[in-house]
Amino acid sequence: MELGKLKGLVSRIEAKKSELDDARSDLGNVYQEAEDLGFNRRALREAVRLKGMEREKRNDYLASLAAYCDALGVFAQKDLLGDAPGLPAPPAARRPRSKPRKDGEAATLQ
């Protein structure tokens, strides 16, 4: 075994892991910014995930999801406001959060 090559590989792996950690942190900051602007973080993540899927796989997934939700009665409850039953209307954009961001700066309202 060549110790020099092994150490070189380990060094490259550690550098890539560090880059990956930085990228994850940056991505988290972007999602936090979106949430501060009133977007639903979880829904945005899912939309980005779906956008990255191939069209056929996405359509199959969404068709299966709709079938499962229908079978389980997920959207069968009557709307609390007395509107027609079925899918709820999308919520209005949420107000920005007033708690400080993870980087310590206060969230700004625009």
Rosetta blueprint (number, residue, H / E / L):
1 M L
2 E L
3 L H
4 G H
5 K H
6 L H
7 K H
8 G H
9 L H
10 V H
11 S H
12 R H
13 I H
14 E H
15 A H
16 K H
17 K H
18 S H
19 E H
20 L H
21 D H
22 D H
23 A H
24 R H
25 S H
26 D H
27 L H
28 G H
29 N H
30 V H
31 Y H
32 Q H
33 E H
34 A H
35 E H
36 D H
37 L L
38 G L
39 F L
40 N L
41 R H
42 R H
43 A H
44 L H
45 R H
46 E H
47 A H
48 V H
49 R H
50 L H
51 K H
52 G L
53 M L
54 E L
55 R H
56 E H
57 K H
58 R H
59 N H
60 D H
61 Y H
62 L H
63 A H
64 S H
65 L H
66 A H
67 A H
68 Y H
69 C H
70 D H
71 A H
72 L H
73 G L
74 V L
75 F L
76 A L
77 Q L
78 K L
79 D L
80 L L
81 L L
82 G L
83 D L
84 A L
85 P L
86 G L
87 L L
88 P L
89 A L
90 P L
91 P L
92 A L
93 A L
94 R L
95 R L
96 P L
97 R L
98 S L
99 K L
100 P L
101 R L
102 K L
103 D L
104 G L
105 E L
106 A L
107 A L
108 T L
109 L L
110 Q L
